[in-house]
Amino acid sequence: MRSHMKKVFEGSIALCVLTVLIATMCLEEKPIGKKTNVVIVTSIFPLYDIARAVGGDRADVSMLLPPGVEAHTFEPRPSDVGRIANADLFFYVGAGMEPWAQSLIDGADNEQLAVLDASSEVESEGNQGIDPHLWLDFTNDEKLADTVAAILGQKDPKNAGYFSGNAEAYKKQLSELDSRYKETLKNCKTRTFITGGHNAFTYLAGRYNLTGISAYGLSPDSEPTPKTLTEIDDLVKEHGVRYILFEDIVSPKVAQAIAQDTGAKTLVFSPGENLPKEDFDRGVTFISLMEKDLETLNIALECK
């Protein structure tokens, strides 16, 4: 009897050991909770779209800026530091666009974190030097796509070719978009557009030989003075401008006031730094957003 009990006990131990070994092998084969994709956190929508296009299904991409929120006035949450601390790449504009970015980087305490300051990767000329909206020159976005692909290739060497291939495909879309802008804006009744918002379009205007006039400076929170509004009213009449443009995530009241004073109409014209929540939720891309802007310019500038 005692011998029989000993055998049962020994058999039970052997079974337990076998079970542990099998479980260990399973854990080694497919670790629980281990990330398999490169993790990217971006500050604003255009960079989110670039990272998403280049990373494809081998990157987990998120955006710090909630849909519908303006980048200059965004206040990060404590949890955002944790998101960056767990990321492989933090991708932001720089050039004063996100005054809160550096504090998040410093607080993340992540020695493995790659930080990509977009403004350090592209050249700025003339007035563009004081305008952080660098993504509105699509050739800049092409450079950034290559840079993102190179960083992801370093983080995940076995998929380097995949990332570079995605970058090439996205650059092709950007190049075709640039060509459509050039062709559409080649012959227009006027080359001046006026926005009732902040000064966000110097890169775009410079790229396509346009003149953009804004009601106030770089900050969307500033208010134009009565003198400025009077000067803009005079410019509207002088240039025969029939449309005043306004941003989709900023109050249209200034554009509406100019339009009312001059008899002009208003049109939505997005600098693309963020989307209204409903557009973000339905998957609007940076390319499709810029195509919509081109339609707006075609109407506002009365192009042939």
Summary of the structure (lengths in Angstrom):
residues: 304
radius of gyration: 26.1
end to end distance: 101.6
largest distance: 110.3
contacts: 966
relative contact order: 0.12
helix: 55%
strand: 12%
